[in-house]
Structures are given as structure tokens and as C-alpha cells.
């Protein structure tokens, strides 16, 4: 038998793919179709203008088919630096921006620059499972931080978890899977903690375009020395429906970019040129369209909150962006509940155990509902099916 990396072998299988296997052998009728709220990915293609821009690039722009700069196309890096400087009230330069093959790769690259086997990274609970998977694969210990009211982590509690092996704290806001939007003062408290203890603060803002609040979500980029502590992650996939083109971004110090370039060149050489062209066109032309997308997601969030409030025994712990983190009322662990909901209610969602350490009781009591692909009417149907399920 060929050798197998034990760190990879010990990592759990991709949760979304695992959940899809529950559909095998189950049929759904036209008048009772499956409602899939398991994955946070747009199901519609990008708007026509963006698709045309990408198609024209494929036909008429030779460099769309070649290797590009490892850290990304200059025009996209410039646009991101300019827009983020405006939105966050700070000063970000092109050479502090890297374009990656999706935000998962941005996270992997960030971790690769701060930690190695045997080190520790603090992740708030519930965690985003791909973050945990990457840390496992690298032999890095994940230290879970339980969140308090509203699923907001507390910097003072995080401080108690720091050891001599801790290298970074990771925050995701708006959060996947809880939907929580972290207050600016929370992010500042974590920034100050990380700086004081010589750690990196990695802030994943994949869902920033769907934050319900007006204005900048934090002021961290206003610190003239933000690059000594902060690493910011972003994804164009959700904003412009580019999931299949894999375009993400990282903002970090120029010194760290030297290390980031080594990693990116080794694992992918460069992000998709056509995807980057599409992302840049979107930034330049889809401001109003993106605002309407945000409004629609916020309407679905409101429908989700209102619907859950009418369900006996269900408790919403966090709701925002694409997600609701919900405590269920049944005397069964969430994996069993999730599988039964497929067969008996035509619903596919993810159990909380996929987002929590093995054996943590909170995982068995919760589920994640990714509602962004269900319109208001679909959310109404979702509520009817949950109400009709008696366990």
C-alpha cells in the first residue's frame, strides 16, 4: 500500500460533499422539490454584462490565456486598493494586495506565512470547516474559542487561550457559519490583543458586501502600522457570482507579500486571468447591481428571522449574510436530524457537528441554514417544512 500523509488522512472529508451523499437513493417530486440550504454559493450566473466582458476577453485579449503576475493583475490590485482605502478610511497600496484562487487559497497562504507544524491558531466556534481542514493538514493545532451573546467572540476570553505556540487569531465577519456581524469594537479589541502578544490577526471578510450595517465595519486600516498585525481576506465569488472562476484576495504588508508570492507561485502560479478580468469589470461597473443584491440578501435575512420566530422550540443564535445558526428542539443529535430532514421534509442543511470540535455538545444541538439561495417565498416553504417535521 502506498504511504499516506497521516495529517491528511486524519482530516475529515469535505462536509458539503458528505451532505450531498445523503441525497443518494432519495427522490423528490415536482410538487415537493428538494430545498437545498447546505452551501453558501450563488446558483445564478454573473450578470450578462460581466459575462460579455469575460467572453470578449477570451476572444480578443491574448493575455487572458497566459500566465499572469503571481500576485495578480495590476488593474485588479489597483482597484481593490483604491476601493478598500475609500471604504475603510485607510491607505492601502497595490503592493499590499494579492489576488488568489478564491478566499480559501488566501487563507491557506496567510496561514503558511505565520505558522507551521506544532503551532496553534485560535478559531472562534463554530468555525468554518475549510479553515479547520487546512490547519489539520498542516499539523497545526486548532484552539476553539466559544462565542458569547449573539455569537460574538470575546478578546479577553481569547487571551486566556494564548500559549507560547500561538501564532494567530482568525476572525470571520460576517461569520460563516453563524452569520454574526462583529462590532467594530470587537475587531479593535482583537487587533490590540494580537499586537500586544505578537500575533497575526487574520480577518476573513468574504461576506462584507452583505453586511447589514452602513459604513466601514472596522477602522483597522486607519492604523498607520496595520500591516504589522492585520491580514485581511476577501472573495469576489459571492459578490459577482464568480465561484467557478476562483478569485479571492489578500491584503497584507509588503514584507509578507514576499512570502505570499512564494506560496502562490508554488501551488497555482497565478489566479485565473479571465476570472480576474471579470472581477475587475464588476468592481468598475456593478456598484448599483451589487447594492441591489445586498438588499435582496437582507430581505431574505429578515424573512429568515421572522419565519424562525414562529417555529416552536427553534432558536436563532446568529443570522446574517448567507447564514443562520440555529438551535433545534429535538431529542436527537444534529447529524441524525439533518439526514432525517432530507428523507422526511425534503430539506438539505448541515449539522452543527461539521463546525465544532468532535464531542462538543453544542454541535449536536445546532444546524447551519444557508438561506441565500432561497428567495422570500422559498424561505416561507422552508418554514412550513420545518414546522411540519415532528421528529
N, C-alpha and C positions, 0 to 999 in steps of 0.2 A: 504494500500500500504506500502511495506517495506521502511524504511528510506534509503536515498541515500546521500552519501558524496557530498555536493554541489561543492567542488573543482573539484571532478572527473566529475560530471555532466556538469560543465561549460567548461571542456576541449574539444577541437574539436576532431572529430573521426580521426583515422589514415588516413593520406592523400593518401597513396598508395592504401589502400583498398577502399577508396572512389573513386579513379580514376578507379579502376577495375570494379566498378559497372556501369561505363559508357559504358562498353562493352556489358551489358545485352541487348539482342534483336538485336544486330548488328552482321551481318555475313560478313565474309571475304572469298574471293575465293582463290584458289591455285595460280592463276596468279596475285593476288593482296592481299597478306597476310598482316596482321597487323604488323606494325613496332612498337615495344614496347620500348620506351625510357623513361619510367616513373620511373624505380627503378635501383638503383646502386648496383646490386648484380650479381656475376658471374652466368651464366646459364650452364656452363660446370662443371662436377665433378672434384675433385682433380686429379692430375696425377696418373698414375697407381701405381707407387712405393709407394706413400703416402697411397693410398687406401689399398695396400697389407700390409703395416706396421700396419694400423689400424685394418684390418681384422685379422692379426696374433695376435695382442694384444687381440682382442675379443675372440679368440680361446684359446690362450695359456697363457695369463697373468691374473691371478685371480684378482689382484687388479684393473684391468681395469673396474671391475663391482662393486667396493665398493665405499663408501665414501672416499674421499681423504682429504688432508690438506685443510683447509678453504681458505688459501691464494694461493693454487696451488701446483702442483708437483714441487719438488725441482729441478729436472733436467731442467724443462722448465724455471723456475725462474732464475736459474743459467745461462742458455743460453741467455736469454733476457738481464740480467745484463751485461754479458760479451760482447755481440754484441753491445748493446747500448753504453757501455763505450768506445768501439773502435770507433763506428761511430760518436759519439758526442764529443769525446776527453775529457770525464769527468770520474768520478769514481762513479759507481752505484753498489750497493751490492744486493745480493739476498733478504735480509730482507727489501729492499726498493721496492720490486716488488710484486704485487698481480696479480693473474690470475682470470679473471671474466667471467661470462656468457655473452660474447660479450662486445663490447665497450659501448653500451647503458647502461649496468649494471655498467660499470666502471664510466660512467658519473653520474649515479644516486647515486652511492656510494660516489663519490667525493663531490657532492652537499650536501649529507646528513651530511657530516662531517664539512661543512663550513656555512650552512645556515638553517634557519627554517622559519616557517610561519611568514609573515610580513617583512622578509628581502628582499633585492634586489640583483639581479645578472645582470651584463651588458653583453648583447649578440650583436655582430655585426649583421647588417642587410645586406642581407637577412639571416635569421637564419636557422639552421637545426631544422625541426619541432619537432622531438622527444625530443630535448633539451627543447623547449618551453613547450611541453606537460608535461614533468616531473616537471618543475618548477610550472606550473599551479596546478598540482595535490598536490603539497606540500604547496600551498598557498604562494609561493614566487613570488614577482613581477619581471617580466622581463623588463629590461630597454634596449630599442633598440638603437644601435649606427649605424647611417648611414655611409656607407663607401664612400671613395672618388675615385679618379682616379684608374682604374684597380681593383676596388672592394677591396682596401686595407684600413683597419681601421686606424685611427689616434689616437695616445695615448693622444695628447693634447685635442682632442675633447672628448675622454672618460673621461678625468679628470673633465670636466665640468658636467658630469652626476653623479659623485660620491656624495653620501649623507651619513649621519650617519648610514643608514640602508644597505649600500652597503657591500657585503661580498666577492664578487669575480668578476673577468672578465674572460669570456670564449672566447678562440680563436680556430678556426678550420683551419688548414693549412696542405696540400692543402684543399681548402674550399669546403664544401658541404653546399649550392648548387652552389656557384659561380665559383668554380674551381680555384680561385685565390691562388697563392703561395705567402705567406707573406715573405717579405725580412727579413733577419736576424736582421737588424737594427730596424725593426718594432717590432719584438718579444722582442728584448732587451729593447726598449722604454717602452713597456707594462710591462715587468718584473720590470723595475726600478720604474715605476709608482705604480704598485701593492705593491712592497716592501715599498716604501715611505709612502703609505697610509694604510699599514697594511692589505692588501687584499690578497686573493689567486689568482694566475694566473693559470687557467686550460687550458692546451693546448692539443687539440684533434688532433692527427696525424695519424688518421685511414688510410689515403691515402699516407703516407710518402714513400711507396715503389714505387709510380708512380710520384714522384716529378721529374720535368724535369731537375733540377739543379744537378750538381755534388757536392759531398761533403756534410758536415753536414748542415742542414737547419738553424741551430742556434747554439749559443755557451752557452746556459743557463746552461747546466750540467757542464760546466767548472767552474762555480762559486762554491767555496767550501761550501757555505751555501745555495745552490739552494733549499733544502728541506724546508726552512723557508717560501718560496713563491710559488714554482712551483709544480703543479700536472700534470703529463703527462699521456695521454690516448692513447691506441693503439688497433688495431684489427688484428687478424690473418685471419679473414674471407675473406678479399679481396685478401690478398697476396697468400693464399694457397687454395682458393675456399672452405672454411670451414664454409660458412654461416649457414648451418643447424646444425652445431655442437656447435655453440655459444662459441667461445673462444676469449676473449679480455684480455687486460692487463692495469694495472695502475702502475705508478712509483711515489712514494711519500716518505716523511720522515718516519723513523721508528716509530716516535711518532704517526703520522697519521695512520699508519698501524694498530695500536691497535684499533682505531675506525673503520677502514675499515673492520677489521675482524668481529666486532660485526654485522655490516650491512650484510655482505656476509653470515655469518652463519645463520642469521635470514631469508633471502629471498631465498637462494638457497643451503646453506651448502657448496657446492663446485661446481666448473665448471666441465663439462663433462670430465671424465677421458680419454675416447677414443679420444675426441677432442683434449685434451692436448697432448696426445701421438702423434697424427698426427701433431700438430703444432710443437712439438719438433723435430720430424723426418724431417719436412720441413725445419726448421732452420738449421739442420745439413747436409742436403743432396740436397737442391733445390736452392742453390745460383745461379747457371747458369740458371736454368729454370726460376727463378724469374726475372733475368735480361732480359731474352727474353720476358717475359710477360710485363715488363716495356716498352721495346722497341715497342711492339705491341700497347700498350695503347698510347704511344707518337705518333706513326704513325696515329692512329685514331684521336688523338687531332689535328694533322696537317691537316688531311683530313677535319675535322670539321671546322677548322678556314678558310681553303681555300674555302670550299663549302659555308659557310655563307657569305664570302666576295663577292660572286657572286649573292647573293639574294638581290634584290632591296628592300630597306626600313628596312631590318632586321639589328640589330646592336648587335654585341657580346660585352658584358660588362666584361665578365670573362670566361676563358676557361682553364681547367687543370684537371689532374687526370681523373675522370669519367664524368665531368660535363661541360656544357656550360650554362651560364646565359645570356639570350638574350632578347633584347627589340624587340617587334613585331611592325609591321607597321599599324595595323588595328584599325578601329574606333569601338572597342568593348573591354570589359574587358576580361582579360586572362581566367577566368573560362569558359565564353561563347566560346571563341576561342578554348580552349582545347577540349571541348565537340564536337564542330563542326569538328575539325580535326579528331576525331575518326570516325565520320559518313561520312565525305566527302573526307578525304585523307588517311584513314587507319593508322593514327598516334596516339599513346597514349603518351602524355607528361604531365607534371604537371604545372599548372598555378602558376604564381608568388605570388598570394594571399595566397598560402599554406605556404609561407616562410616569410611573412611580417605581421605586426600588422593589425588588421581589420581597414579598411578605409584608409590605406596608399596608396596613388596614385601609388607608384612605383610597388606595387604588381599587379595592373591591367594592367600595361604596359609590364610585363616581363613573360617569361616562363623558366622553367629549362628543359634542354635536357640532359638525362643521356646516353651518347653515347658509353659507354664502351662495351656494348653487341652487338653493330653493327660494323661489320668489315668495311674496307675501301669501299668495294663495296656497303654494306648496307647503309653507310653514303651517298654515291652517290645517292642511291634511295631515301633516306630521303630528300635530297636537291631537287630532282625532284618533289617530292610530295609537299614540301613547296612552290616551285616556281609555281606549278600548282594551288595552293589554292588562290582564288581571294577575299575571304572574303565576 
